[in-house]
Amino acid sequence: MSTRILITGAGSYIGEKTQTYLTKKYGYQIDTIPTKDYTPKIDDFIGYDVVYNVAGIVHIKENDENRQLYYVVNRDLVVKIAECAKAAGVKQFIMLSTMSVYGKSIGHITKQTKEDPQNAYGKSKLEADQLVSKLADENFKVAILRPPMIYGKGCKGNYQSLRKFALKSPIFPAYANKRSMLFVDNLSEFVHLVIINQMEGIFFPQNKEYVNTKEMVEAIAKIHGKKICFTKVFNFVIKHIQKGIVSKVFGDLTYEKVDLVDCYSFQESMHYSEEE
């Protein structure tokens, strides 16, 4: 395609996956730029139609020493990138935000749900969303993506923890929960749709189906030929705790069913994520 894309956040998992997917499937011309110790300049963005920002701090434990860094990278740097992109004549700015702006570990989120971040990660992301949105006009469209948990081959974060548990533990609770999740290639497909349709606003890209944590563990174990016993003996305790790590694994956390991506079904996505 003739659309020229610049991904800010070179070397990131999502940035690399997006570049590979969109280049191979749709033939986009995509460049990347690293953002570690980066000072944005207008010249860096001249000639591009779309900037997709995936730069940000994530998957590190927040403490007093690094808290301010979240705002420097997740907010200030992103806003400066957007300002330079607009000044360079970029037509569309796509930014990867997060479900964490809603501050929920359990519950159901709709487009009317009020943001209420509970940590520096969520707060810095929300402030970036708000500040970049103010730059939007008829010549500079802003699309904010707030995905749920992203998973895929080689990804970091919660999926890796769940994967390790599935491959080591002989038992797992057979607890019926629902969570919005997003396979990384479905995210890349959604980015393609945002570009070709010149979409703007806030979006909840997610798999078509809600995911049950037990089903994900079961799929991982099955693909690797591992036997795992599922039991309901822990269900009463799980139901009545619903906080901390228990809520992260077994709580219901869903988006309303909008912005669905069904390019890859759940079963297909698990095979792609776990294939050797």
Number of C-alpha atoms within 10 A of each C-alpha: 9 8 14 15 23 24 24 23 21 20 14 16 16 23 21 15 19 24 20 16 20 19 14 10 9 11 13 18 15 18 14 18 16 13 21 12 8 12 9 19 15 16 11 14 22 15 15 20 20 24 26 23 24 23 25 25 15 13 10 9 8 15 9 7 7 12 15 15 18 21 22 14 21 27 23 16 21 26 21 16 24 30 18 19 28 23 15 18 17 24 19 27 29 23 25 18 27 19 23 23 23 18 15 18 20 18 12 14 18 12 12 6 10 11 17 14 18 13 14 20 26 24 22 25 27 23 17 23 26 13 15 22 21 9 15 19 11 8 11 21 20 26 26 24 24 21 22 22 18 21 22 22 19 10 15 14 13 14 18 15 10 15 16 13 16 24 18 12 13 12 13 19 17 19 21 15 16 19 23 24 23 27 28 25 24 25 25 21 21 21 21 17 13 17 19 9 9 15 17 19 12 17 19 25 26 29 28 20 17 19 20 21 22 19 16 18 21 20 20 22 21 14 13 13 10 15 15 17 11 15 12 12 12 12 14 10 10 18 14 9 12 17 15 10 11 15 17 16 21 24 25 21 23 22 22 13 16 14 17 18 21 16 16 17 14 21 12 11 21 19 15 15 18 16 11 8
